[in-house]
């Protein structure tokens, strides 16, 4: 039987999910195009420098150190708690990444470039090309999963986590790789994936 605190957490998750869905539907019709139109009108010299922050949304800078730490604490220093933390971190990013690619392929949303160059806006569904993989944002998804995992492990640094997530999410829109609703969907999927993986680890009795 679920405890009252668990029930509140699940109720909160349902509420957040509903809010994200409503915002996404509303945003696709009324927010995304006006925002990208404004971004597209920015000076070219400004757009050249955007995208740099997006490199923080790549999975490798997070997964490789986590793997090294896991191997070190599992086989060298032998600290099971630290090894579990590193494993949880990797699992959170992996689950988020897989979920993100499934959604990208299934939704097949046209990227902003397709709208500006070919007038294509909306969803193709089952999109097999990168031009149709706008939603959810993969970079934002990766950072959100990393941030959520670290927040669950080390909540003391939550302000830094929020700044990192916002920086990457905004940058993905400024470099015109995604619409605002894409980054919101990516952030939601990444954070929820980390929460579910964390619950799975705790359910198995893993010390984190």
N, C-alpha and C positions, 0 to 999 in steps of 0.2 A: 504493500500500500504506500502511495506517495505521501511524503511529508508535506505539511502546509507550505514550507519554504520552497519545496520543489514545485508544488502546484502554482505558486506565484511566479516562479521563473518560467514555467511553461506558458502561463497566461501572458506574461510579458513578451515571450517570443512570438506568440500568436498575434498579439497586438502590433508588434513591430513588423511582422510579415505582412499583415493587412495594410499597414501604413505604407510600406515600400511598394506593394502592388498598386495601391491607389495613386501614389506619387508617380510611379512609372507610367501608368496608363495616361494620367493627366499630362505628364511631361512629354510623352511622345507626340501628343496633339498640340500642346500649347507652349512648351518651354524649349525643347531641343532646337528647333529651327531658328527661333529668334536669337538664342544664345550663340549658336554657331555662326549665324549671319554677322553678329557683332564681332565675334572673334576673327572671322575671315576678313573683316574690314580693318583690322589692326595693321600697323606698319609692318612691312616685310622684314625690316631689321629686328623687330621685336620677335616675330615668329621664328627667326633663325635660331634664337637662343632658347626657345622653349624645347622641351623634349629631353633636356639634359637631366632634369630631376627624375624623369621617367626611368632612367637606368636603375634607380633604386627599387623599381618594381619588378626587376628580373629575379627569378627564383634562385639562380646560382649563388649570389652573394649570401643567401640565407641558408640554403641547403648544404653547401659544401662545408662551412664552418661547423654546422650542427652535426654533420656526419663525422667530422674529425673529433668533435667533443664526445659524441656517443662512443666511438671506438676507444678513445682514450679512457673514459670513465668506466667502460664496460670491461676492457681487457688489460689496461695498464694500471690506472689508479684504483680501480674497482670501487667505485662509489655508485651504488645502484640508483639512488635518488637522482643524481645528476645525469646518469645514463638515461633514466626514464624521461627526464625533462627534455633532453636532446631528441630522444625518439619521438616523444609527443609532438615536439615542434616540427620535426620532419613529417610526421604523419598528418598534422593539421594542414601543412602546405600542400602535401600530396593529394589529400582528399579534396581540398579546395580547388586545386588545379584540375583534377579530373572532372569534378562537377562543373567547373567553368567551361571546359572544352565541350562537354556534352551540351550545355546550354547554348554555347556559341554556334555549334553545328546545327542544333535543333531549331533555333530561332532564325538564324541566317539573316541577321539585320545588316542592311547596307551601311557601310562606313560613311562618314561625312564627305570624304573625297568623291564617292559615287554620286552624292547629291550635287555637289558643286560642279562636277565634270560631266555627268550624264543625266542629271535630274532624277536619279533614283532615290527614293526615300521610303522607308518602311521595312518590311520583312519578306525575305524570299523563302525562308524555311528550308531546312536541310541544305544549308549553304556549304558548298565544298571548296570555296576559295576564300583567301584572307580578306578580300574586299567585302565579304558577307559575314564577317566575324566581329561586328562592332559591339554586340551585347552578349554577355557582360564584359567589362574591361578586364583583361587578364592581368595587367600590371597592378591595377587597383585591387583586384582579387588577391593577388600574392601578398601585397603589403598589408591588406586587411587581415588575412589569415595570420601573418607573422605578428602583427600588432595585437590581435586578439589573443594569440597563444602567449605572447610575452606578458600581456596584461594579466592573464590568468595565473602566470607563474610569478611575475614580479610587478605587482600593481603600483608600486611606489613611483615608477617612471611613466605613468599614464599620460602626462602632459606631453612628453617627448613623443610618445606613440601617436597621439592625436595629431601633432604637428606633422609628423612624417606621413601619415595617411592622407591628410588634407593636401599636403604639398604635391604628392604624386597624383591624387585625384584631379586637382585643379590643373596640373601640368598636362594631363592626358587630354583635357578639353582644350587647353590653350594651344597645344600642338596639333589640334584638329584630328586626332586619331579616334576620338570618341565623342558622343553626345553626353550631356549631363546625366541622363537616366542610365547610360551605360556604366558610368563610374559608381552610381548609387547601387545598381544591381550587383556590380562586381564586389563592392565593399560589403554589402549584405551577405552575399554568398560566401565570401571569405571568412567573415566573422562567425556566421552560423556553422560553417564547417568546423572551425576551431572549437566552438562550444560543444558540438556533438562528439568530436574526437576526445575532448577533455572528459566529457561525461563517460565515454566508453572506457577510458583509462581508469577513472575513479571506480567505475563499476567492477572492473577486474581486480581492484585492490592495489593498483600500482601507486606507489608513493611518489607524489609530485611536489 
